[in-house]
Amino acid sequence: MLNALTRKLVSMLIIGVIFNLGNSNLIAATLEEIKQRGKLIVAVKDNVRPLGFRNQNNQLQGLEIDLAKQLAQDILGDPQAIILQPVQNQERLQKVIDGEVDLAIARITINSSRGRLVNFSPYYYLDGTGIITNNPRIRAVDHLSQGKIALLKRSSTIAVIRAELPQAELIGVNSYQEALTLLETEQVDAFAADNSVLAGWVQAYPQYYQLPVRLSGEGLGVVMPKGLQYASLRSRVNEAIGRWKASGWLANRLKYWGLP
């Protein structure tokens, strides 16, 4: 029986080794390997204005695109030494875990559950719940104390607004487009969502006003791989963000992209 068990364990070990060898290209690159490659590969968003989106010429731009290029400058000495890989929300962490990208800068909120899978940099933007309206009489949160507020169904925004405005009527919507329709037809007074998203909304629809508030705080961070072999890469990214904050460069980019 012992021999049979031993043979089974050896077989499992051999299968595991073969599997890992066959997937060795999915191991994340270290800082030295990135330098040898000469390109930094970063997962980004291409549909979230003003963080990461495409302009009229189909070129990627936005705050997070600027951050990615600045990291390429800091690590490789060239802001163009970069490969930007647009990703869907559900694959942002997995791309880093699987080693398909070196980093992800894709509107990813720092939290403890994600922190068990990947490492995060210090936050580069403190996002949080905000409110927009096209009603010129609404310019402060308390103006909505008895109002109708649209928000995405099953979002964390619901609890934030319910705590801040317990007497307001909350209207759940399935999409931003549905919220826009309700606002345009005056069925709701305002829409609540993350400030980073609402900033892009106001840029696309200048007739809207974004209230100067942050009703919650969720930091957005750069996603990096776990493991001692990536310590140098993580240190390089963390130090860069620290310098950007200290020098005022990051604050200038936030202002440039209209982020509150």
C-alpha positions, -999 to 999 in steps of 0.1 A, spaced: 0 0 0 29 24 8 45 16 -25 13 23 -43 9 56 -25 45 65 -32 40 58 -69 9 80 -70 27 109 -53 56 106 -77 32 106 -107 15 137 -94 48 154 -89 60 146 -125 27 159 -139 30 191 -119 66 196 -132 56 190 -168 26 214 -164 48 241 -150 74 237 -177 48 240 -203 35 272 -188 68 288 -178 60 317 -202 32 326 -178 55 335 -150 55 372 -143 87 391 -153 111 405 -127 125 440 -129 157 427 -145 138 407 -171 117 438 -179 149 458 -185 163 430 -207 131 429 -227 131 467 -231 93 470 -228 70 474 -199 36 456 -204 7 472 -186 -30 463 -184 -52 494 -188 -88 504 -194 -98 518 -228 -134 528 -220 -132 547 -187 -128 584 -193 -107 602 -179 -86 572 -165 -81 552 -197 -100 558 -229 -95 562 -267 -95 596 -283 -109 605 -317 -77 590 -333 -82 557 -314 -52 564 -293 -52 555 -256 -51 584 -232 -60 594 -197 -46 596 -162 -37 559 -160 -21 559 -194 1 588 -182 11 568 -151 20 538 -172 42 558 -195 58 576 -166 67 542 -151 82 532 -184 103 564 -182 114 557 -147 122 520 -153 134 520 -189 143 556 -196 117 560 -223 80 567 -219 73 550 -253 90 517 -242 56 503 -232 29 479 -244 -6 490 -233 -30 461 -231 -67 470 -227 -85 445 -204 -120 438 -192 -128 443 -155 -130 406 -147 -95 399 -161 -75 427 -145 -60 408 -116 -56 375 -135 -35 391 -162 -9 400 -136 -12 367 -117 -7 347 -150 22 369 -160 6 381 -192 13 417 -181 39 432 -157 15 456 -140 -22 466 -141 -32 502 -139 -69 498 -147 -92 515 -121 -86 488 -95 -97 496 -60 -73 485 -32 -89 461 -8 -79 432 15 -95 404 -6 -76 414 -37 -45 419 -16 -44 382 -9 -39 376 -46 -17 405 -57 3 433 -43 -8 470 -45 11 502 -47 1 531 -25 -30 547 -40 -25 572 -69 -60 585 -67 -85 585 -39 -118 576 -55 -151 576 -38 -188 582 -41 -198 614 -58 -230 629 -73 -239 646 -106 -270 665 -116 -284 685 -144 -307 704 -120 -293 740 -116 -310 742 -82 -289 714 -67 -254 724 -57 -249 706 -24 -256 672 -9 -283 685 15 -303 698 -15 -310 661 -22 -323 652 12 -358 646 -2 -347 640 -38 -347 611 -62 -312 596 -68 -303 570 -94 -276 545 -87 -264 512 -101 -281 482 -87 -260 460 -64 -233 487 -61 -215 497 -29 -228 532 -36 -263 522 -23 -251 519 13 -231 552 11 -260 572 -2 -285 556 22 -263 565 51 -258 601 39 -293 608 27 -317 584 46 -348 603 34 -339 603 -3 -356 580 -27 -331 556 -44 -338 544 -79 -318 514 -91 -306 513 -127 -288 486 -147 -265 509 -166 -251 544 -170 -272 549 -201 -303 541 -181 -293 567 -155 -287 593 -182 -322 586 -197 -338 591 -162 -319 624 -157 -327 637 -192 -364 630 -187 -363 645 -152 -374 613 -135 -346 616 -110 -327 646 -96 -292 632 -96 -270 601 -102 -245 587 -76 -214 567 -86 -176 568 -83 -161 603 -88 -137 589 -114 -165 578 -136 -186 609 -130 -157 632 -140 -157 615 -174 -195 619 -176 -192 657 -170 -165 660 -196 -187 642 -221 -219 661 -211 -208 696 -200 -244 705 -190 -240 683 -159 -226 695 -126 -205 673 -103 -210 681 -67 -176 688 -50 -179 659 -25 -164 626 -18 -188 606 4 -165 575 7 -129 568 1 -115 540 -21 -79 542 -32 -69 531 -68 -36 514 -69 -11 497 -93 -15 459 -92 18 441 -90 27 404 -87 34 387 -54 66 369 -46 101 378 -33 115 378 -68 93 409 -76 104 429 -46 126 452 -67 98 459 -92 74 467 -64 99 490 -47 105 508 -80 68 514 -86 62 524 -50 91 548 -49 80 563 -82 45 571 -69 60 586 -38 81 609 -59 52 619 -81 32 629 -50 61 648 -34 70 667 -66 34 677 -74 35 659 -107 7 635 -98 -15 664 -85 -10 682 -118 -20 652 -138 -52 648 -117 -60 684 -123 -53 681 -160 -77 652 -164 -104 669 -143 -104 645 -114 -118 659 -81 
